[in-house]
């Protein structure tokens, strides 16, 4: 556990969270197994009798939706503190639900808080914060995901209203959402950063059709909650516009920057759970020559996982500090670096743990198989890894310049000659 020695009260909160998540929240995974189905569904009466009291305990500790400002019912914690909190929540799929910070509702609440009108906050934000409703973010399209310049869903004005037509893909949580935040083209001829706007669309609005329920790796057989949606002449009023017209790209970036970093934070706890199992197995499993931990190859794998986790953890904390200190735009390079590293760390740490468990690790009798099923999504969520690699490379290269001449600036003959000229007198004395 991170030692916040200068803030003992916050360290006490972290200690309480760690014990609470391990003892009270993590067991929910074992009850529901494929918990993703239940996380994104209205809580059943049976589950509500378990989950609601847990949420009440979180509220009593002042840790409910603590990413939000105090006037919205949160603690207003900065990204560094949120990193330490989300690291704990990443151990279990139910953690974000119990602590009021589950996706996509977290990001939707943040942009509603930043860009919503007072009426929009009253109608959508407050019930979302109270855990009374769910929401969905409808951005990705079948022909365009990482590049918003390809988006075609169109919103045109008709008197005071807007009419939306188009298709969206992977609108996570749409089955149970009370409202959608829809990204649509409003000014086709404008630049790619100014051509789209955001709209708040109640789920019961006529013209919304779920074409099919798309499942993801790890979903139960036949289940999906990331639907392909068609909007046909969906009419909303002028009050449905979220933020200014033409500012959807900027709103999306404000939402996605924090979301990407929070995913990275939680992936630490995700991978750490596998690492804990890895170490336990090494010490417990007896072979013909002692335990697995006595094997230097096994110890090397444990060392590699530990080093990767610690390096990644420091990278995430540094990105969080950058966001707290300089804002999301300045932190983009560091957040993208976390996004790239996240997929690799999750893959390597979970694979080593599963491999050491042998057939048991691939069975449905430990969490490792479910963790492994989730690994591929870490390279895809919030944009593919390759896009973020490109962002990192472009920003890194932007801080460098080409060599001024035919030779590199570190060309030793030139450097040696320059050093002799700089210290010509002293060098002459040494040479003689």
KOLBA-389212 format. One record per residue (C-alpha): residue in one letter; x, y, z. Coordinates in steps of 0.5 Angstrom, whole numbers, plus 500, padded with zeros to 3 digits. Layout:
# KOLBA-389212
node rest = A, u = X, v = Y, w = Z
...
***
This chain:
# KOLBA-389212
node rest = X, u = 500, v = 500, w = 500
node rest = X, u = 503, v = 507, w = 498
node rest = X, u = 505, v = 511, w = 504
node rest = X, u = 502, v = 518, w = 504
node rest = X, u = 506, v = 520, w = 511
node rest = X, u = 504, v = 527, w = 510
node rest = X, u = 497, v = 526, w = 510
node rest = X, u = 495, v = 521, w = 515
node rest = X, u = 488, v = 521, w = 514
node rest = X, u = 488, v = 520, w = 507
node rest = X, u = 492, v = 514, w = 508
node rest = X, u = 487, v = 511, w = 513
node rest = X, u = 482, v = 512, w = 508
node rest = X, u = 486, v = 508, w = 503
node rest = X, u = 487, v = 502, w = 509
node rest = X, u = 480, v = 502, w = 510
node rest = X, u = 478, v = 501, w = 502
node rest = X, u = 483, v = 496, w = 501
node rest = X, u = 480, v = 492, w = 507
node rest = X, u = 473, v = 493, w = 505
node rest = X, u = 474, v = 492, w = 498
node rest = X, u = 478, v = 485, w = 499
node rest = X, u = 473, v = 483, w = 505
node rest = X, u = 466, v = 486, w = 502
node rest = X, u = 466, v = 487, w = 495
node rest = X, u = 471, v = 482, w = 492
node rest = X, u = 466, v = 476, w = 494
node rest = X, u = 461, v = 479, w = 490
node rest = X, u = 465, v = 477, w = 484
node rest = X, u = 465, v = 470, w = 486
node rest = X, u = 457, v = 470, w = 487
node rest = X, u = 456, v = 473, w = 480
node rest = X, u = 462, v = 470, w = 476
node rest = X, u = 460, v = 474, w = 470
node rest = X, u = 459, v = 480, w = 474
node rest = X, u = 459, v = 485, w = 467
node rest = X, u = 452, v = 483, w = 466
node rest = X, u = 450, v = 485, w = 473
node rest = X, u = 454, v = 491, w = 473
node rest = X, u = 451, v = 494, w = 467
node rest = X, u = 444, v = 492, w = 469
node rest = X, u = 439, v = 495, w = 474
node rest = X, u = 441, v = 492, w = 481
node rest = X, u = 436, v = 486, w = 482
node rest = X, u = 432, v = 486, w = 489
node rest = X, u = 437, v = 480, w = 491
node rest = X, u = 443, v = 484, w = 489
node rest = X, u = 441, v = 491, w = 492
node rest = X, u = 440, v = 488, w = 499
node rest = X, u = 447, v = 487, w = 498
node rest = X, u = 450, v = 492, w = 494
node rest = X, u = 446, v = 498, w = 497
node rest = X, u = 448, v = 497, w = 504
node rest = X, u = 456, v = 497, w = 502
node rest = X, u = 454, v = 503, w = 498
node rest = X, u = 452, v = 506, w = 504
node rest = X, u = 458, v = 505, w = 508
node rest = X, u = 462, v = 508, w = 502
node rest = X, u = 458, v = 514, w = 503
node rest = X, u = 459, v = 514, w = 511
node rest = X, u = 467, v = 514, w = 509
node rest = X, u = 466, v = 520, w = 504
node rest = X, u = 469, v = 516, w = 499
node rest = X, u = 462, v = 516, w = 494
node rest = X, u = 464, v = 519, w = 487
node rest = X, u = 470, v = 522, w = 490
node rest = X, u = 473, v = 524, w = 483
node rest = X, u = 467, v = 529, w = 483
node rest = X, u = 467, v = 536, w = 486
node rest = X, u = 465, v = 537, w = 493
node rest = X, u = 459, v = 541, w = 491
node rest = X, u = 457, v = 535, w = 487
node rest = X, u = 457, v = 530, w = 492
node rest = X, u = 465, v = 528, w = 492
node rest = X, u = 471, v = 529, w = 495
node rest = X, u = 474, v = 533, w = 489
node rest = X, u = 481, v = 529, w = 489
node rest = X, u = 486, v = 530, w = 484
node rest = X, u = 489, v = 525, w = 479
node rest = X, u = 494, v = 522, w = 484
node rest = X, u = 489, v = 521, w = 490
node rest = X, u = 485, v = 518, w = 485
node rest = X, u = 490, v = 513, w = 482
node rest = X, u = 491, v = 510, w = 489
node rest = X, u = 484, v = 509, w = 490
node rest = X, u = 483, v = 506, w = 483
node rest = X, u = 489, v = 502, w = 484
node rest = X, u = 485, v = 498, w = 490
node rest = X, u = 478, v = 498, w = 486
node rest = X, u = 481, v = 495, w = 480
node rest = X, u = 482, v = 488, w = 484
node rest = X, u = 474, v = 487, w = 483
node rest = X, u = 469, v = 489, w = 477
node rest = X, u = 464, v = 491, w = 483
node rest = X, u = 469, v = 496, w = 486
node rest = X, u = 467, v = 502, w = 481
node rest = X, u = 459, v = 500, w = 482
node rest = X, u = 460, v = 500, w = 490
node rest = X, u = 464, v = 507, w = 490
node rest = X, u = 460, v = 510, w = 485
node rest = X, u = 465, v = 511, w = 479
node rest = X, u = 463, v = 506, w = 474
node rest = X, u = 464, v = 507, w = 467
node rest = X, u = 461, v = 510, w = 463
node rest = X, u = 457, v = 513, w = 468
node rest = X, u = 463, v = 517, w = 471
node rest = X, u = 466, v = 520, w = 465
node rest = X, u = 459, v = 522, w = 463
node rest = X, u = 458, v = 525, w = 470
node rest = X, u = 464, v = 529, w = 469
node rest = X, u = 462, v = 532, w = 462
node rest = X, u = 455, v = 534, w = 465
node rest = X, u = 458, v = 537, w = 471
node rest = X, u = 463, v = 541, w = 466
node rest = X, u = 459, v = 543, w = 460
node rest = X, u = 451, v = 542, w = 462
node rest = X, u = 446, v = 547, w = 464
node rest = X, u = 443, v = 547, w = 471
node rest = X, u = 437, v = 544, w = 468
node rest = X, u = 441, v = 538, w = 465
node rest = X, u = 444, v = 537, w = 471
node rest = X, u = 438, v = 537, w = 475
node rest = X, u = 435, v = 532, w = 470
node rest = X, u = 441, v = 528, w = 468
node rest = X, u = 447, v = 529, w = 473
node rest = X, u = 444, v = 528, w = 480
node rest = X, u = 440, v = 522, w = 479
node rest = X, u = 446, v = 519, w = 476
node rest = X, u = 450, v = 521, w = 482
node rest = X, u = 445, v = 518, w = 486
node rest = X, u = 446, v = 511, w = 483
node rest = X, u = 438, v = 512, w = 481
node rest = X, u = 440, v = 511, w = 473
node rest = X, u = 445, v = 509, w = 468
node rest = X, u = 447, v = 512, w = 462
node rest = X, u = 451, v = 511, w = 455
node rest = X, u = 456, v = 514, w = 451
node rest = X, u = 454, v = 514, w = 444
node rest = X, u = 460, v = 516, w = 440
node rest = X, u = 464, v = 510, w = 436
node rest = X, u = 461, v = 508, w = 429
node rest = X, u = 461, v = 502, w = 425
node rest = X, u = 466, v = 505, w = 420
node rest = X, u = 470, v = 510, w = 424
node rest = X, u = 472, v = 509, w = 431
node rest = X, u = 479, v = 512, w = 433
node rest = X, u = 478, v = 517, w = 427
node rest = X, u = 472, v = 522, w = 428
node rest = X, u = 473, v = 525, w = 422
node rest = X, u = 470, v = 519, w = 419
node rest = X, u = 464, v = 520, w = 423
node rest = X, u = 457, v = 520, w = 419
node rest = X, u = 451, v = 521, w = 424
node rest = X, u = 448, v = 527, w = 422
node rest = X, u = 444, v = 532, w = 427
node rest = X, u = 440, v = 538, w = 423
node rest = X, u = 436, v = 543, w = 425
node rest = X, u = 429, v = 543, w = 424
node rest = X, u = 426, v = 550, w = 427
node rest = X, u = 428, v = 549, w = 434
node rest = X, u = 429, v = 542, w = 434
node rest = X, u = 435, v = 537, w = 432
node rest = X, u = 434, v = 531, w = 428
node rest = X, u = 439, v = 526, w = 429
node rest = X, u = 440, v = 520, w = 423
node rest = X, u = 446, v = 515, w = 423
node rest = X, u = 449, v = 509, w = 426
node rest = X, u = 453, v = 508, w = 433
node rest = X, u = 457, v = 502, w = 435
node rest = X, u = 459, v = 499, w = 442
node rest = X, u = 454, v = 504, w = 445
node rest = X, u = 456, v = 501, w = 452
node rest = X, u = 450, v = 500, w = 457
node rest = X, u = 445, v = 502, w = 452
node rest = X, u = 440, v = 497, w = 454
node rest = X, u = 439, v = 500, w = 461
node rest = X, u = 441, v = 507, w = 460
node rest = X, u = 436, v = 512, w = 462
node rest = X, u = 439, v = 517, w = 457
node rest = X, u = 445, v = 517, w = 451
node rest = X, u = 450, v = 522, w = 450
node rest = X, u = 450, v = 522, w = 442
node rest = X, u = 456, v = 525, w = 438
node rest = X, u = 453, v = 528, w = 431
node rest = X, u = 456, v = 532, w = 426
node rest = X, u = 452, v = 539, w = 426
node rest = X, u = 457, v = 542, w = 421
node rest = X, u = 460, v = 538, w = 416
node rest = X, u = 464, v = 543, w = 412
node rest = X, u = 468, v = 545, w = 418
node rest = X, u = 474, v = 543, w = 421
node rest = X, u = 474, v = 536, w = 424
node rest = X, u = 475, v = 539, w = 431
node rest = X, u = 469, v = 543, w = 430
node rest = X, u = 464, v = 539, w = 426
node rest = X, u = 461, v = 535, w = 431
node rest = X, u = 456, v = 537, w = 437
node rest = X, u = 454, v = 533, w = 443
node rest = X, u = 447, v = 531, w = 445
node rest = X, u = 443, v = 529, w = 451
node rest = X, u = 438, v = 524, w = 448
node rest = X, u = 433, v = 520, w = 453
node rest = X, u = 433, v = 513, w = 452
node rest = X, u = 425, v = 513, w = 450
node rest = X, u = 426, v = 518, w = 445
node rest = X, u = 422, v = 515, w = 438
node rest = X, u = 427, v = 513, w = 433
node rest = X, u = 432, v = 509, w = 437
node rest = X, u = 433, v = 502, w = 435
node rest = X, u = 438, v = 497, w = 438
node rest = X, u = 440, v = 493, w = 431
node rest = X, u = 443, v = 488, w = 436
node rest = X, u = 447, v = 487, w = 442
node rest = X, u = 454, v = 486, w = 441
node rest = X, u = 458, v = 482, w = 446
node rest = X, u = 465, v = 482, w = 448
node rest = X, u = 471, v = 477, w = 450
node rest = X, u = 469, v = 475, w = 457
node rest = X, u = 461, v = 476, w = 456
node rest = X, u = 457, v = 470, w = 458
node rest = X, u = 455, v = 466, w = 452
node rest = X, u = 450, v = 470, w = 448
node rest = X, u = 450, v = 476, w = 452
node rest = X, u = 452, v = 483, w = 450
node rest = X, u = 451, v = 490, w = 452
node rest = X, u = 455, v = 494, w = 447
node rest = X, u = 450, v = 495, w = 442
node rest = X, u = 449, v = 497, w = 435
node rest = X, u = 444, v = 503, w = 435
node rest = X, u = 441, v = 506, w = 429
node rest = X, u = 438, v = 513, w = 430
node rest = X, u = 432, v = 514, w = 425
node rest = X, u = 429, v = 521, w = 425
node rest = X, u = 430, v = 522, w = 433
node rest = X, u = 428, v = 529, w = 435
node rest = X, u = 430, v = 533, w = 441
node rest = X, u = 429, v = 540, w = 443
node rest = X, u = 435, v = 545, w = 443
node rest = X, u = 436, v = 544, w = 450
node rest = X, u = 439, v = 537, w = 448
node rest = X, u = 445, v = 540, w = 446
node rest = X, u = 451, v = 539, w = 451
node rest = X, u = 456, v = 545, w = 451
node rest = X, u = 457, v = 549, w = 445
node rest = X, u = 455, v = 547, w = 438
node rest = X, u = 461, v = 544, w = 434
node rest = X, u = 465, v = 543, w = 441
node rest = X, u = 464, v = 535, w = 441
node rest = X, u = 471, v = 534, w = 440
node rest = X, u = 473, v = 538, w = 446
node rest = X, u = 468, v = 535, w = 450
node rest = X, u = 470, v = 528, w = 448
node rest = X, u = 477, v = 529, w = 449
node rest = X, u = 476, v = 532, w = 456
node rest = X, u = 472, v = 526, w = 458
node rest = X, u = 477, v = 521, w = 455
node rest = X, u = 483, v = 523, w = 458
node rest = X, u = 481, v = 522, w = 465
node rest = X, u = 477, v = 515, w = 463
node rest = X, u = 484, v = 513, w = 460
node rest = X, u = 488, v = 514, w = 466
node rest = X, u = 483, v = 511, w = 470
node rest = X, u = 483, v = 505, w = 466
node rest = X, u = 490, v = 505, w = 467
node rest = X, u = 490, v = 506, w = 475
node rest = X, u = 485, v = 500, w = 475
node rest = X, u = 489, v = 496, w = 471
node rest = X, u = 494, v = 496, w = 476
node rest = X, u = 490, v = 493, w = 481
node rest = X, u = 487, v = 488, w = 476
node rest = X, u = 494, v = 485, w = 474
node rest = X, u = 496, v = 486, w = 482
node rest = X, u = 491, v = 481, w = 483
node rest = X, u = 494, v = 476, w = 478
node rest = X, u = 501, v = 477, w = 481
node rest = X, u = 499, v = 476, w = 488
node rest = X, u = 496, v = 469, w = 486
node rest = X, u = 503, v = 468, w = 482
node rest = X, u = 507, v = 469, w = 488
node rest = X, u = 502, v = 464, w = 493
node rest = X, u = 503, v = 459, w = 488
node rest = X, u = 510, v = 459, w = 487
node rest = X, u = 511, v = 458, w = 495
node rest = X, u = 505, v = 453, w = 495
node rest = X, u = 506, v = 448, w = 490
node rest = X, u = 511, v = 442, w = 491
node rest = X, u = 515, v = 439, w = 486
node rest = X, u = 520, v = 434, w = 486
node rest = X, u = 526, v = 439, w = 488
node rest = X, u = 522, v = 443, w = 493
node rest = X, u = 517, v = 448, w = 492
node rest = X, u = 516, v = 452, w = 485
node rest = X, u = 519, v = 458, w = 489
node rest = X, u = 526, v = 454, w = 489
node rest = X, u = 526, v = 454, w = 482
node rest = X, u = 531, v = 460, w = 479
node rest = X, u = 526, v = 460, w = 472
node rest = X, u = 520, v = 461, w = 477
node rest = X, u = 523, v = 467, w = 481
node rest = X, u = 526, v = 470, w = 475
node rest = X, u = 518, v = 471, w = 472
node rest = X, u = 516, v = 473, w = 479
node rest = X, u = 522, v = 479, w = 479
node rest = X, u = 520, v = 481, w = 472
node rest = X, u = 512, v = 481, w = 473
node rest = X, u = 514, v = 485, w = 480
node rest = X, u = 519, v = 490, w = 476
node rest = X, u = 513, v = 491, w = 470
node rest = X, u = 508, v = 493, w = 475
node rest = X, u = 512, v = 498, w = 479
node rest = X, u = 515, v = 501, w = 473
node rest = X, u = 508, v = 502, w = 470
node rest = X, u = 505, v = 504, w = 477
node rest = X, u = 510, v = 510, w = 477
node rest = X, u = 508, v = 512, w = 470
node rest = X, u = 501, v = 512, w = 472
node rest = X, u = 503, v = 516, w = 478
node rest = X, u = 507, v = 521, w = 474
node rest = X, u = 501, v = 522, w = 469
node rest = X, u = 497, v = 523, w = 474
node rest = X, u = 501, v = 528, w = 477
node rest = X, u = 502, v = 531, w = 470
node rest = X, u = 494, v = 532, w = 469
node rest = X, u = 494, v = 535, w = 476
node rest = X, u = 499, v = 540, w = 475
node rest = X, u = 499, v = 542, w = 468
node rest = X, u = 492, v = 539, w = 465
node rest = X, u = 490, v = 534, w = 461
node rest = X, u = 492, v = 537, w = 454
node rest = X, u = 500, v = 537, w = 457
node rest = X, u = 499, v = 530, w = 460
node rest = X, u = 496, v = 527, w = 454
node rest = X, u = 503, v = 524, w = 452
node rest = X, u = 504, v = 521, w = 459
node rest = X, u = 497, v = 518, w = 459
node rest = X, u = 498, v = 515, w = 452
node rest = X, u = 504, v = 512, w = 455
node rest = X, u = 500, v = 509, w = 460
node rest = X, u = 495, v = 507, w = 455
node rest = X, u = 500, v = 503, w = 451
node rest = X, u = 504, v = 500, w = 457
node rest = X, u = 497, v = 498, w = 460
node rest = X, u = 496, v = 493, w = 455
node rest = X, u = 503, v = 490, w = 455
node rest = X, u = 503, v = 489, w = 463
node rest = X, u = 496, v = 486, w = 463
node rest = X, u = 498, v = 481, w = 458
node rest = X, u = 505, v = 479, w = 461
node rest = X, u = 503, v = 479, w = 469
node rest = X, u = 497, v = 475, w = 468
node rest = X, u = 500, v = 470, w = 463
node rest = X, u = 506, v = 468, w = 468
node rest = X, u = 501, v = 467, w = 473
node rest = X, u = 496, v = 463, w = 469
node rest = X, u = 502, v = 459, w = 466
node rest = X, u = 505, v = 457, w = 473
node rest = X, u = 498, v = 455, w = 475
node rest = X, u = 498, v = 450, w = 470
node rest = X, u = 491, v = 447, w = 468
node rest = X, u = 488, v = 450, w = 474
node rest = X, u = 490, v = 457, w = 471
node rest = X, u = 486, v = 455, w = 465
node rest = X, u = 480, v = 453, w = 468
node rest = X, u = 474, v = 456, w = 471
node rest = X, u = 476, v = 455, w = 478
node rest = X, u = 480, v = 461, w = 479
node rest = X, u = 479, v = 468, w = 477
node rest = X, u = 485, v = 467, w = 472
node rest = X, u = 482, v = 465, w = 466
node rest = X, u = 477, v = 471, w = 466
node rest = X, u = 482, v = 476, w = 467
node rest = X, u = 486, v = 473, w = 461
node rest = X, u = 480, v = 473, w = 457
node rest = X, u = 480, v = 481, w = 459
node rest = X, u = 487, v = 482, w = 457
node rest = X, u = 486, v = 483, w = 449
node rest = X, u = 481, v = 489, w = 451
node rest = X, u = 486, v = 493, w = 454
node rest = X, u = 489, v = 494, w = 448
node rest = X, u = 483, v = 496, w = 445
node rest = X, u = 479, v = 500, w = 450
node rest = X, u = 479, v = 508, w = 449
node rest = X, u = 483, v = 507, w = 442
node rest = X, u = 487, v = 502, w = 440
node rest = X, u = 495, v = 502, w = 442
node rest = X, u = 498, v = 504, w = 436
node rest = X, u = 494, v = 510, w = 436
node rest = X, u = 497, v = 512, w = 442
node rest = X, u = 504, v = 510, w = 440
node rest = X, u = 503, v = 515, w = 435
node rest = X, u = 501, v = 520, w = 439
node rest = X, u = 507, v = 519, w = 444
node rest = X, u = 512, v = 518, w = 438
node rest = X, u = 510, v = 525, w = 435
node rest = X, u = 510, v = 529, w = 442
node rest = X, u = 517, v = 526, w = 444
node rest = X, u = 520, v = 528, w = 437
node rest = X, u = 517, v = 535, w = 437
node rest = X, u = 522, v = 536, w = 443
node rest = X, u = 528, v = 534, w = 438
node rest = X, u = 531, v = 537, w = 432
node rest = X, u = 535, v = 534, w = 426
node rest = X, u = 542, v = 535, w = 426
node rest = X, u = 545, v = 541, w = 423
node rest = X, u = 550, v = 538, w = 419
node rest = X, u = 552, v = 532, w = 416
node rest = X, u = 554, v = 528, w = 422
node rest = X, u = 550, v = 527, w = 429
node rest = X, u = 551, v = 532, w = 434
node rest = X, u = 554, v = 526, w = 438
node rest = X, u = 559, v = 525, w = 432
node rest = X, u = 566, v = 524, w = 436
node rest = X, u = 571, v = 527, w = 432
node rest = X, u = 567, v = 534, w = 432
node rest = X, u = 566, v = 533, w = 439
node rest = X, u = 574, v = 532, w = 441
node rest = X, u = 576, v = 537, w = 436
node rest = X, u = 571, v = 542, w = 440
node rest = X, u = 573, v = 540, w = 446
node rest = X, u = 581, v = 541, w = 444
node rest = X, u = 579, v = 548, w = 442
node rest = X, u = 575, v = 550, w = 449
node rest = X, u = 581, v = 548, w = 453
node rest = X, u = 587, v = 549, w = 448
node rest = X, u = 591, v = 552, w = 453
node rest = X, u = 590, v = 547, w = 458
node rest = X, u = 590, v = 541, w = 453
node rest = X, u = 597, v = 544, w = 450
node rest = X, u = 600, v = 543, w = 457
node rest = X, u = 598, v = 536, w = 458
node rest = X, u = 600, v = 534, w = 452
node rest = X, u = 607, v = 536, w = 453
***
